[in-house]
Amino acid sequence: MNAMAPGAAIIERRFIATARARIHIAAAGAGRPLLLLHQTPRSWDEFREVLPRLGTRYRAIAMDTVGFGDSDALPFAENSIEAWSACAFDLLDALDLREVAVLGHHTGAAIAIEMAASRPERIAAMVLSASPYVDAERRMQKAGKPVVDEATRTADGSHLLSLWRMRQPDYPDGDIDLLERFVIDALKAGRLAAEGHHVVNRYVMEQRLPLVACPTRIIAPTADPHAFPVARKVAGAIAGASLVEIAGGMVPFPNQMPEELASAALAFLERHYPP
């Protein structure tokens, strides 16, 4: 486990009533707000080690996406990147935050893109960590295909081992603690553990990326086989976006290398969204 940075901010947790759902958040620090959005099927716990580091300069707020972690779920058929983005804005409204910076990892990056594209006046800067790139080709390739985290529940509990084994190649060797944290979140998400990946694969991202007007940094963990190969496509589709590669970063990059993520994000944000 990574040691906590000296002087790191304390994490606070609470529930926020919003227009569509009760949303659970974890927050640290004070100052200008920075919203953190996790991957499928994780929760705020994906940023447990990062939050106090970012909280030394910002009011860092990690939300559980609706239906994940401890946040209420939408009706199943209503789940989409657009709906999850709208619920994130519901949270900002409930917290009376008119303008924020946003940092999203994997699915969270897709939600961040939609937020910046749909309400540009409210997103001052954006950091995309291991962003997917979804275009017509990917939608066609993925339509109707099985996805990771699709494990049929069984009376003997063997689906727990299936979840573990599906994710193990994307995690650091021998990191039992981190895989256990993943399994806990996957079980809490239920059907959304798999459906969240289908939601991403249905997103018409290529039409939204050119609408992003805020300063944007793409962080590309080099050992992430899903996101790293498309990082330059994402960066090339957003005017003025910068790209930084982080050697050895894997799918659980925020938990695996929190200092590196925080450093790369802060170096960018302090220039384009000063504390």
N, C-alpha and C positions, 0 to 999 in steps of 0.2 A: 504494500500500500504506500502511496506517495505521502511523504510528510507534509504537514500543513505549513504554508509560508508564514514566516514571522509577521505578526501584526495583521494577519488575515481577519476579515470581518466575520462576525457570528451569523449563522443561518437562523432565520425565523420562518415559521410555517403557519399558514392559515388558509381558510376557505373564503372565497369571494362570491357573493350572489350576483349573477349577471342575467342578462335578458333571456338567454337560452339555456343556461346550465350553471350549476354551482361548480366553480373552478378552484382547484387546489393549487397553491403557489408556495414556493420556497424563495426567500429573498435574503440578500445580504448587502450591507453597506449603505451609503447615503450619496445623494447628488443626482445627477441626470440619470434618467431611467434607461436600462438596457434589458430588453426582453430576450429570454433564452428559450429555444424551442427544440425538443428532443426528437430522436428517431423512433420509428416503429420497432418493437412494441414497448419501448422504455418509458420512463417517467422523468420527473425532475431529478431523480437519483443519478441520471446520466451526467448531471452537472454538479454533483455533490462536492467534488474536489475543486472544481473550477469556480463555483460561486464565490467562496470567500476571497479568492485571488482577484476576481473582477470587482468584488465589493470594496477593495481598497481604493478604487477610483470612481466607481459608479454605484447607483442603486440597481444591483443586478437581481432580476426577477425571473426565476425559472417556473414556468407553468406546466402543469400536466395537461396535455392536449385532451380535449373532450373525449371521454371513453377510455382513457389511459390513466394509469396511476390511480389517484383518488378523485379525479374529476368526474362529474356526471357525464353520461353518454347521450348522444343524440339518438333519435330513432335510426335504426340500422341503415335503412335505405337512404338516409340524408347525408351519410358520411361522404365527404369530398374534400379536396384541398381548399376549394373555395369556401365551403362551410366552416372548416377548421380555421381558416383565416378570419372569417367573420366573427367566430367565437373569440379569437384572440383580440380582435378590436372591441368586442363586448367587454372583455376583461379590462382593457385599457380605459374604456369609458367608465367602468365601475370604479376604477382607481383614479379617475380624473386626470389621466395622462394624455395630453393632446399630441405630443411628439416624442418619439422614442428612437433609439437605435435597436437593431434586432440582430441576434446571432442564432442561426439554425444549423443543426447537424442532420444529414441525411434527409428523412422526411421533414424535419424541422426546417431545413433549407428550402424545400419546396413551398412550405407554408410561408416562409419569410419572403420568397419571391412573389407569391400572390399578394401578400400584404403590401409590398412596395409597388407592385403594378397597379393594384386596385385603389390604393389610397396614398398616392405619393406625397401628399402634403403632411402625412403623419409619420413617415419613416425618414429619419434624418441621415442614417448611415446603416450599412448592412454588412455582416460577415457571414459568409456561406462556408460551412465546414463539410467537406465530403458531399457536395451537392450531387444529386442525380441529374441526369439530362434526359428528359422525356420528349420525344418527337413522334411523328407518325410511324416511323419505322419501329421504334420500341413498343409503341402501343399495339401494333400489329403482331410483333413477335411474342409479346407477353399475354395477349388476350386469351383467356381461358386456360392458361398454363398454370401448373402448381407453383407456389411460391414458398420461400423459406418461412419457417414458423407455422406451416400448415401441418398440424399433427392431430389426428383423430383421437378424441378422448377415449380411454379404455379403462375397464374396471380394475385391471391389475396395475394401473399407473405407468405402463410402459411408454405412454406418450411423453412423460417427463424426460425419459432417457432419449426419446426421439428429438425433442426440442434441444436438449443438451448437445447431442451429436451433430445436429444440423448446424449449430452455431459454433461449435468448437474450432473448426478450421480458421474462423475469422477472429479468434481471440488469442491472446498471448499464451504460449505453451505453459500449462500447469497453473494458470490463474483460476483456481477453483472459486475463489471469492467473487470474482467478477461474473463468472458464468452463473453462479447462484443468484446474484442480483438480477441478471437478465431473466432467468427462469421465473423468479418471483413476479417481475413486471409482465412477462408473457402470460402467466396464469391469470393475473388480475385483469388483463385486457380481454381475455376470453376469445371470442370470434374475431375481434379486431386485431389480434396478434398477426393473423394472416391477412385479414381484409385491409389493414393499413397499407400493405404492399400493393394490393390491387388498386387502392385509392391513388397511390402515387403513379402507378402505371397507366391510369386513365387520364391523368392531368395533361391538359394541352399546354405544356410549358413553353414550347417554342414560340407561341404567339404572345406570351406574357413577358419573356425575358427582355425583348427590346423596349418594353414600356418602363423598365426600371430606370429611374433618373437619379437616385441617390448615390453617393460614393459607395463603392462595393469592393470588398476584398474576398477573393476565393482562396480558401485554405485547402490544400490537396495532400492528404496523408498518403505517402507513396506505397504503403503496404495494404491499402484498401482496394481489393480487386474490382469492386463494383463502381466506386466513385472516381478513383484516380485516372482511369483511362479516358474519362469524359470531362475532366476538369478544364481543359483548354477550350472545349466547346462551350461550356457554361461561361467562362471568362470572355470568350470572343463574342458572345451574344449580348453582353451588357456593356454599353458604351463607357469607356474609361475604367473598367474593372481591372484591379491588380490581382496577380496570382502569386502565391507563395507555397512552396512544397515543403512538407515536414517529413523527413526521412524516418521510416520505420513505423509511421502512424497506421493503425489498423482500424477496422470497423468501429470498435469501442474507443476511438481516439480521445474523446473528452475525459473518460475515466482512466485510460491507459497513460496519457501524456498531458495531464492538466496544466502543468507549468508551460509547456510548449504552446498549447492552445491559448492560454491566457496571455502569454507574451506576444504572440502573433496578433491576437485580437486587440490588445491594448496599444500596441505600436501603431496600428491603423486608426483606431478610434480616437486616440489622443490627438491625432492630427486632423481628423475630419469631424469629430464630435467631441470637442474639448470638455473635460470634466467641469 
